[in-house]
Amino acid sequence: MQIRSMYDQELRDIQRDAFHMGNLVSEAMVEVMRACHRRDFTAIERAYKKDEEARRMRMAINDRVLKVVATQSPLAADLRKLFFLMHLCDELGRITAQLTGIGHTSMQMGEQVILFEEIYRMADKTATMLDHMLGAAASGDEETIQRVIAMDDEVDVIYEQLSRECGARTAAPADGSMAPLLGTYKMAKRWEGIADSVVNACRWWLYFNADREKYKGLLI
């Protein structure tokens, strides 16, 4: 009974730490958004530190999951939960890498970033997706998970609009320089990639926690 109790506690601890990582990434996302909006490069540096912490957490959680699988022979339900948490942490790691790139681009561009309000709107929708996904995954809310996937369409629409606008302006840049346009496009592309990572985490949750046959096509 004591061994079983320790096993159950370890499962709870892994889940707690995985969602703590998610909250850390969510905080970093908000910091990067606000820092880019205010051109606050000190805040961007603070967000980088959260990225480093999240990377360490990801590896530690993955190691703990593998140890539990190797030594405890988890039941199928526990295995599904553990495998989802591994995939969740992998996607969160991809998100922090994208956030680092966004901050770096913002620091390079300084005051030159154009179409920033559109980028900020895209970022705000992506941050909402992440928060809703984490809450739904923690509570087991399949309906909200589905809504988060649908929200990605809104992010894609803004991204496509930005891409077309950047393409049109590239043909005849106002000041003769393409650097601000390329910076804007890079930032938009990274936010689109972050939204895709949130969608991937949703799909993994559906695969491991809902009807696997129904949702496995989402991952192919």
C-alpha positions as a Markdown table, in Angstrom:
| # | Residue | x | y | z |
|---|---|---|---|---|
| 1 | Met | 0.0 | 0.0 | 0.0 |
| 2 | Gln | 2.9 | 2.4 | 0.8 |
| 3 | Ile | 4.5 | 1.7 | -2.6 |
| 4 | Arg | 1.1 | 2.4 | -4.3 |
| 5 | Ser | 0.7 | 5.6 | -2.3 |
| 6 | Met | 4.2 | 6.7 | -3.4 |
| 7 | Tyr | 3.4 | 5.9 | -7.0 |
| 8 | Asp | 0.1 | 7.9 | -6.9 |
| 9 | Gln | 2.0 | 10.8 | -5.4 |
| 10 | Glu | 4.6 | 10.7 | -8.1 |
| 11 | Leu | 1.9 | 10.8 | -10.8 |
| 12 | Arg | 0.3 | 13.8 | -9.1 |
| 13 | Asp | 3.7 | 15.6 | -8.7 |
| 14 | Ile | 4.6 | 15.0 | -12.4 |
| 15 | Gln | 1.2 | 16.4 | -13.5 |
| 16 | Arg | 1.6 | 19.4 | -11.1 |
| 17 | Asp | 5.0 | 20.2 | -12.4 |
| 18 | Ala | 3.9 | 19.9 | -16.1 |
| 19 | Phe | 1.1 | 22.4 | -15.6 |
| 20 | His | 3.4 | 24.6 | -13.6 |
| 21 | Met | 5.7 | 24.6 | -16.6 |
| 22 | Gly | 2.7 | 25.6 | -18.7 |
| 23 | Asn | 1.9 | 28.5 | -16.4 |
| 24 | Leu | 5.5 | 29.6 | -16.6 |
| 25 | Val | 5.4 | 29.6 | -20.4 |
| 26 | Ser | 2.1 | 31.5 | -20.3 |
| 27 | Glu | 3.7 | 34.1 | -18.1 |
| 28 | Ala | 6.7 | 34.3 | -20.4 |
| 29 | Met | 4.4 | 34.8 | -23.4 |
| 30 | Val | 2.6 | 37.7 | -21.7 |
| 31 | Glu | 5.9 | 39.3 | -20.8 |
| 32 | Val | 7.2 | 39.0 | -24.3 |
| 33 | Met | 4.0 | 40.5 | -25.7 |
| 34 | Arg | 4.1 | 43.5 | -23.3 |
| 35 | Ala | 7.8 | 44.0 | -23.6 |
| 36 | Cys | 7.6 | 44.1 | -27.4 |
| 37 | His | 4.7 | 46.5 | -27.2 |
| 38 | Arg | 6.6 | 48.8 | -24.9 |
| 39 | Arg | 10.0 | 48.2 | -26.5 |
| 40 | Asp | 11.1 | 47.1 | -23.0 |
| 41 | Phe | 14.3 | 45.1 | -23.7 |
| 42 | Thr | 15.0 | 44.5 | -20.0 |
| 43 | Ala | 11.7 | 42.7 | -19.7 |
| 44 | Ile | 12.6 | 40.6 | -22.8 |
| 45 | Glu | 15.8 | 39.5 | -21.0 |
| 46 | Arg | 13.7 | 38.4 | -18.0 |
| 47 | Ala | 11.5 | 36.3 | -20.3 |
| 48 | Tyr | 14.6 | 34.6 | -21.6 |
| 49 | Lys | 15.3 | 33.4 | -18.1 |
| 50 | Lys | 11.9 | 31.8 | -18.0 |
| 51 | Asp | 12.7 | 30.1 | -21.2 |
| 52 | Glu | 15.8 | 28.6 | -19.7 |
| 53 | Glu | 13.9 | 27.4 | -16.6 |
| 54 | Ala | 11.2 | 25.9 | -18.8 |
| 55 | Arg | 13.8 | 23.9 | -20.8 |
| 56 | Arg | 15.2 | 22.5 | -17.6 |
| 57 | Met | 11.7 | 21.5 | -16.3 |
| 58 | Arg | 10.9 | 19.8 | -19.6 |
| 59 | Met | 13.9 | 17.5 | -19.4 |
| 60 | Ala | 13.3 | 16.8 | -15.7 |
| 61 | Ile | 9.7 | 15.9 | -16.3 |
| 62 | Asn | 10.5 | 13.7 | -19.3 |
| 63 | Asp | 13.1 | 11.9 | -17.2 |
| 64 | Arg | 10.7 | 11.3 | -14.4 |
| 65 | Val | 8.0 | 10.0 | -16.8 |
| 66 | Leu | 10.4 | 7.5 | -18.3 |
| 67 | Lys | 11.6 | 6.4 | -14.9 |
| 68 | Val | 8.0 | 5.7 | -13.8 |
| 69 | Val | 7.2 | 3.8 | -17.0 |
| 70 | Ala | 10.4 | 1.7 | -16.6 |
| 71 | Thr | 10.0 | 0.9 | -12.9 |
| 72 | Gln | 6.3 | 1.0 | -12.1 |
| 73 | Ser | 4.5 | -0.6 | -15.0 |
| 74 | Pro | 1.7 | 2.0 | -15.0 |
| 75 | Leu | -1.9 | 1.0 | -15.8 |
| 76 | Ala | -3.1 | 2.0 | -19.3 |
| 77 | Ala | -5.0 | 5.1 | -18.0 |
| 78 | Asp | -1.9 | 6.3 | -16.2 |
| 79 | Leu | 0.3 | 5.7 | -19.2 |
| 80 | Arg | -2.0 | 7.8 | -21.4 |
| 81 | Lys | -1.8 | 10.6 | -18.8 |
| 82 | Leu | 2.0 | 10.4 | -18.6 |
| 83 | Phe | 2.5 | 10.3 | -22.4 |
| 84 | Phe | 0.2 | 13.3 | -22.8 |
| 85 | Leu | 2.3 | 15.2 | -20.2 |
| 86 | Met | 5.5 | 14.4 | -22.1 |
| 87 | His | 4.0 | 15.7 | -25.4 |
| 88 | Leu | 2.6 | 18.7 | -23.6 |
| 89 | Cys | 6.1 | 19.6 | -22.2 |
| 90 | Asp | 7.6 | 19.1 | -25.7 |
| 91 | Glu | 5.1 | 21.5 | -27.2 |
| 92 | Leu | 5.7 | 24.0 | -24.4 |
| 93 | Gly | 9.4 | 23.7 | -25.1 |
| 94 | Arg | 8.8 | 24.6 | -28.7 |
| 95 | Ile | 6.8 | 27.6 | -27.6 |
| 96 | Thr | 9.5 | 29.0 | -25.4 |
| 97 | Ala | 12.0 | 28.6 | -28.3 |
| 98 | Gln | 9.6 | 30.7 | -30.5 |
| 99 | Leu | 9.2 | 33.3 | -27.8 |
| 100 | Thr | 13.0 | 33.7 | -27.6 |
| 101 | Gly | 13.1 | 34.2 | -31.3 |
| 102 | Ile | 10.3 | 36.8 | -31.1 |
| 103 | Gly | 12.1 | 38.7 | -28.4 |
| 104 | His | 15.4 | 38.6 | -30.3 |
| 105 | Thr | 13.7 | 40.0 | -33.5 |
| 106 | Ser | 12.1 | 42.7 | -31.5 |
| 107 | Met | 15.4 | 43.7 | -29.9 |
| 108 | Gln | 17.0 | 43.8 | -33.4 |
| 109 | Met | 14.3 | 45.9 | -34.9 |
| 110 | Gly | 13.8 | 48.4 | -32.1 |
| 111 | Glu | 11.4 | 51.1 | -33.2 |
| 112 | Gln | 11.3 | 49.9 | -36.7 |
| 113 | Val | 8.7 | 47.1 | -36.3 |
| 114 | Ile | 5.7 | 47.9 | -38.6 |
| 115 | Leu | 2.2 | 46.5 | -38.5 |
| 116 | Phe | 2.7 | 45.9 | -34.8 |
| 117 | Glu | -0.9 | 46.2 | -33.7 |
| 118 | Glu | -1.8 | 43.3 | -36.0 |
| 119 | Ile | 1.0 | 41.2 | -34.6 |
| 120 | Tyr | -0.1 | 42.1 | -31.0 |
| 121 | Arg | -3.7 | 41.0 | -31.9 |
| 122 | Met | -2.3 | 37.8 | -33.2 |
| 123 | Ala | -0.2 | 37.3 | -30.1 |
| 124 | Asp | -3.2 | 38.0 | -27.8 |
| 125 | Lys | -5.3 | 35.4 | -29.5 |
| 126 | Thr | -2.5 | 32.9 | -29.2 |
| 127 | Ala | -2.0 | 33.6 | -25.5 |
| 128 | Thr | -5.7 | 33.1 | -25.0 |
| 129 | Met | -5.5 | 29.7 | -26.7 |
| 130 | Leu | -2.6 | 28.6 | -24.5 |
| 131 | Asp | -4.4 | 29.6 | -21.3 |
| 132 | His | -7.7 | 27.9 | -22.3 |
| 133 | Met | -5.8 | 24.7 | -23.4 |
| 134 | Leu | -4.0 | 24.4 | -20.1 |
| 135 | Gly | -7.2 | 24.9 | -18.1 |
| 136 | Ala | -9.1 | 22.5 | -20.2 |
| 137 | Ala | -6.4 | 19.8 | -20.1 |
| 138 | Ala | -6.1 | 20.1 | -16.4 |
| 139 | Ser | -9.9 | 19.8 | -15.8 |
| 140 | Gly | -10.6 | 17.3 | -18.6 |
| 141 | Asp | -12.8 | 19.6 | -20.6 |
| 142 | Glu | -13.0 | 18.1 | -24.1 |
| 143 | Glu | -15.4 | 20.7 | -25.4 |
| 144 | Thr | -13.0 | 23.6 | -24.6 |
| 145 | Ile | -10.1 | 21.7 | -26.1 |
| 146 | Gln | -12.1 | 21.5 | -29.4 |
| 147 | Arg | -12.9 | 25.3 | -29.2 |
| 148 | Val | -9.2 | 26.0 | -28.7 |
| 149 | Ile | -8.4 | 24.1 | -31.9 |
| 150 | Ala | -11.0 | 26.1 | -33.8 |
| 151 | Met | -9.5 | 29.4 | -32.5 |
| 152 | Asp | -6.4 | 28.6 | -34.5 |
| 153 | Asp | -8.3 | 29.6 | -37.6 |
| 154 | Glu | -8.5 | 33.2 | -36.3 |
| 155 | Val | -4.8 | 33.3 | -35.8 |
| 156 | Asp | -4.2 | 31.9 | -39.3 |
| 157 | Val | -6.5 | 34.6 | -40.8 |
| 158 | Ile | -4.4 | 37.4 | -39.2 |
| 159 | Tyr | -1.2 | 35.7 | -40.2 |
| 160 | Glu | -2.3 | 35.4 | -43.8 |
| 161 | Gln | -3.3 | 39.1 | -43.8 |
| 162 | Leu | 0.1 | 40.1 | -42.4 |
| 163 | Ser | 1.8 | 37.9 | -45.0 |
| 164 | Arg | -0.1 | 39.5 | -47.9 |
| 165 | Glu | 0.6 | 43.0 | -46.5 |
| 166 | Cys | 4.3 | 42.3 | -46.0 |
| 167 | Gly | 4.4 | 40.9 | -49.5 |
| 168 | Ala | 2.7 | 44.0 | -51.0 |
| 169 | Arg | 5.0 | 46.4 | -49.2 |
| 170 | Thr | 8.1 | 44.4 | -50.0 |
| 171 | Ala | 7.5 | 45.2 | -53.7 |
| 172 | Ala | 8.0 | 48.9 | -53.0 |
| 173 | Pro | 9.3 | 49.6 | -49.4 |
| 174 | Ala | 8.6 | 53.2 | -48.3 |
| 175 | Asp | 12.2 | 53.9 | -47.1 |
| 176 | Gly | 14.0 | 51.5 | -49.5 |
| 177 | Ser | 14.7 | 49.0 | -46.7 |
| 178 | Met | 13.1 | 45.6 | -46.5 |
| 179 | Ala | 14.5 | 44.9 | -42.9 |
| 180 | Pro | 11.4 | 46.1 | -41.0 |
| 181 | Leu | 9.1 | 44.1 | -43.3 |
| 182 | Leu | 11.2 | 40.9 | -42.8 |
| 183 | Gly | 11.2 | 41.5 | -39.0 |
| 184 | Thr | 7.4 | 41.8 | -39.0 |
| 185 | Tyr | 7.0 | 38.7 | -41.1 |
| 186 | Lys | 9.4 | 36.7 | -38.8 |
| 187 | Met | 7.5 | 37.7 | -35.7 |
| 188 | Ala | 4.1 | 36.8 | -37.3 |
| 189 | Lys | 5.5 | 33.5 | -38.4 |
| 190 | Arg | 6.7 | 32.6 | -34.9 |
| 191 | Trp | 3.3 | 33.5 | -33.4 |
| 192 | Glu | 1.7 | 31.3 | -36.0 |
| 193 | Gly | 4.1 | 28.5 | -34.9 |
| 194 | Ile | 3.2 | 29.0 | -31.3 |
| 195 | Ala | -0.5 | 28.7 | -32.1 |
| 196 | Asp | 0.3 | 25.5 | -34.0 |
| 197 | Ser | 2.1 | 24.1 | -30.9 |
| 198 | Val | -1.0 | 24.8 | -28.8 |
| 199 | Val | -3.2 | 23.0 | -31.3 |
| 200 | Asn | -0.7 | 20.0 | -31.3 |
| 201 | Ala | -1.0 | 19.8 | -27.5 |
| 202 | Cys | -4.8 | 19.8 | -27.8 |
| 203 | Arg | -4.7 | 17.0 | -30.3 |
| 204 | Trp | -2.4 | 15.0 | -28.1 |
| 205 | Trp | -4.9 | 15.5 | -25.2 |
| 206 | Leu | -7.8 | 14.3 | -27.4 |
| 207 | Tyr | -5.7 | 11.3 | -28.6 |
| 208 | Phe | -4.8 | 10.1 | -25.1 |
| 209 | Asn | -7.9 | 11.2 | -23.2 |
| 210 | Ala | -10.9 | 10.9 | -25.6 |
| 211 | Asp | -11.8 | 8.6 | -28.5 |
| 212 | Arg | -8.4 | 7.6 | -29.9 |
| 213 | Glu | -9.9 | 6.2 | -33.1 |
| 214 | Lys | -11.8 | 9.3 | -33.7 |
| 215 | Tyr | -8.9 | 11.7 | -33.1 |
| 216 | Lys | -5.8 | 9.9 | -34.2 |
| 217 | Gly | -6.2 | 11.2 | -37.8 |
| 218 | Leu | -5.5 | 14.7 | -36.3 |
| 219 | Leu | -1.9 | 13.6 | -35.6 |
| 220 | Ile | -1.1 | 12.1 | -39.0 |
